[in-house]
Amino acid sequence: MSYRKNFQFDNGQYYHLSFDTLVDLSNIDMRLRYMLVHFCLDIEHCIKTKLLNEITFQTEDDGYSFLGKYIASNNNPSKIKQKILTQIKRTNSKLYDKHHAQLPLWVVMECCEFGVLESILAFYLASNPNSALIKLNVNRIEADNNNISLLSYVRNIRNKAAHNSVILNSI
């Protein structure tokens, strides 16, 4: 088990390590993953809800025009549109059948992957500097002269937790 890495190893022997301890760490790790995945899903839901609310009620855009601007601003608009349509079709074929000709933002938010949400949010915040989402500092921080998306950390934690990756293997 990978939890053994948390224990001192010397002369070919782990100190204070037993099978019961490994089982306990495994259970703690599992419960931590369950908590983390719920936290991450709550963060994702809150960001989607706030973003949709702001676009709908506080901007000149509606969900259709905003999404059109987002797609048009991309380096390869047809590729990003196809990626979004593929995600929608894979997630909910009825929504795809109804909206594939003209996409509303709420359908994309319902079906898109976290990376698409990050990209849409970055586009929105670039054109709406007074957004409440900027005040939450969810999009970017400076670290050693590199822009890092805080949401990418949430996505990574969510993916590790959802795919049962061991979290407590080197603490």
C-alpha positions in Angstrom: 0.0 0.0 0.0 1.2 3.5 -0.8 0.5 4.6 2.8 3.6 2.9 4.0 5.6 5.9 2.6 4.4 7.9 5.6 6.4 5.7 7.9 10.1 5.7 8.8 12.0 3.0 7.0 15.4 1.9 8.2 17.5 -1.3 8.0 14.8 -2.9 5.8 12.0 -2.3 8.3 9.2 0.1 8.7 8.7 1.5 12.2 5.3 1.7 13.9 3.6 0.2 10.9 0.9 -2.5 11.1 -1.8 -3.7 8.8 -4.4 -2.1 11.1 -2.7 1.2 10.7 -2.7 0.9 6.9 -6.4 0.0 7.0 -7.1 3.1 9.2 -5.2 5.4 6.9 -7.0 3.9 3.9 -10.4 4.6 5.6 -9.4 8.2 6.5 -8.2 8.7 2.9 -11.5 7.5 1.5 -13.5 9.7 3.8 -11.3 12.7 3.0 -11.8 12.0 -0.8 -15.6 11.9 -0.2 -15.5 15.3 1.6 -13.2 16.8 -1.0 -15.3 15.8 -4.0 -18.4 17.3 -2.3 -16.5 20.6 -1.6 -15.2 20.8 -5.2 -18.6 20.0 -6.7 -20.1 22.7 -4.5 -17.5 25.2 -5.6 -18.1 24.3 -9.3 -21.9 24.7 -8.8 -21.6 28.0 -7.0 -19.3 29.4 -9.8 -21.7 28.2 -12.5 -24.7 29.6 -10.7 -23.1 33.0 -10.0 -21.8 33.3 -13.6 -25.1 32.5 -15.1 -26.9 34.9 -12.7 -24.5 37.8 -13.5 -24.7 37.2 -17.3 -28.5 37.0 -17.2 -29.3 39.9 -14.9 -26.3 42.2 -14.8 -24.9 42.4 -18.3 -26.1 43.5 -21.7 -25.6 39.9 -22.9 -27.9 37.0 -22.7 -26.8 33.4 -22.6 -26.8 33.1 -26.4 -24.9 36.3 -27.3 -22.3 35.8 -24.5 -21.6 32.3 -25.6 -21.3 33.5 -29.2 -18.7 36.1 -28.2 -16.8 33.5 -26.2 -16.7 31.1 -29.1 -15.7 33.9 -31.6 -12.9 35.1 -29.3 -11.2 31.7 -29.3 -8.2 31.0 -31.5 -10.1 28.2 -33.3 -13.9 29.0 -33.0 -15.0 25.9 -34.9 -12.9 23.6 -32.8 -14.1 25.0 -29.5 -17.7 24.9 -30.7 -17.3 21.3 -31.8 -15.7 20.4 -28.4 -18.6 22.0 -26.5 -21.2 20.3 -28.8 -19.5 16.9 -28.3 -19.6 17.4 -24.5 -23.3 18.3 -24.6 -24.1 15.3 -26.9 -22.2 12.9 -24.6 -23.8 14.3 -21.4 -27.4 14.9 -22.5 -28.5 14.0 -26.0 -31.9 15.6 -25.5 -30.4 18.9 -24.7 -28.1 18.5 -27.7 -31.0 17.7 -30.1 -32.9 20.7 -28.9 -30.1 23.3 -28.8 -27.3 22.3 -31.0 -28.2 24.8 -33.7 -28.2 27.7 -31.3 -26.4 27.1 -27.9 -27.5 28.9 -24.8 -24.9 29.3 -22.0 -27.0 27.5 -19.5 -26.8 24.3 -21.6 -23.1 24.6 -21.8 -22.8 25.1 -18.0 -25.0 22.0 -17.5 -22.9 19.8 -19.6 -19.4 21.2 -20.0 -16.2 19.9 -18.4 -14.4 21.9 -15.8 -11.7 23.1 -18.2 -14.4 24.7 -20.4 -15.9 26.4 -17.3 -12.4 27.8 -16.5 -12.0 29.1 -20.0 -15.5 30.7 -20.1 -14.9 32.2 -16.6 -11.6 33.7 -17.7 -13.2 35.2 -20.8 -16.1 36.7 -18.7 -13.8 38.1 -16.0 -11.5 39.7 -18.7 -14.5 41.7 -19.9 -16.2 42.3 -16.6 -13.7 43.6 -14.1 -16.4 44.5 -11.6 -17.7 41.0 -11.3 -18.3 39.6 -7.8 -16.4 36.5 -9.1 -13.2 38.6 -9.3 -13.6 39.6 -5.7 -13.6 35.9 -4.8 -10.2 35.5 -6.5 -11.2 32.3 -8.1 -9.5 32.9 -11.4 -5.9 33.8 -11.2 -3.1 34.4 -8.8 0.5 35.4 -9.3 3.1 32.9 -8.2 6.7 33.3 -9.3 5.7 35.5 -12.2 3.3 32.7 -13.5 -0.4 33.0 -13.7 -2.0 30.1 -11.9 -5.7 29.4 -12.0 -7.1 28.6 -8.6 -9.8 26.7 -10.3 -7.2 24.3 -11.8 -6.4 23.3 -8.2 -10.1 22.7 -7.5 -10.3 20.6 -10.7 -7.2 18.6 -9.9 -8.4 17.8 -6.3 -11.9 16.9 -7.7 -10.4 14.6 -10.3 -8.1 12.9 -7.8 -11.0 12.4 -5.3 -13.5 11.3 -7.9 -11.1 8.8 -9.4 -10.1 7.3 -6.0 -6.5 8.5 -6.2 -4.6 8.1 -2.9 -4.3 11.5 -1.3 -2.6 10.7 2.0 0.4 8.7 0.6 3.1 11.2 1.4 2.2 13.5 4.3 
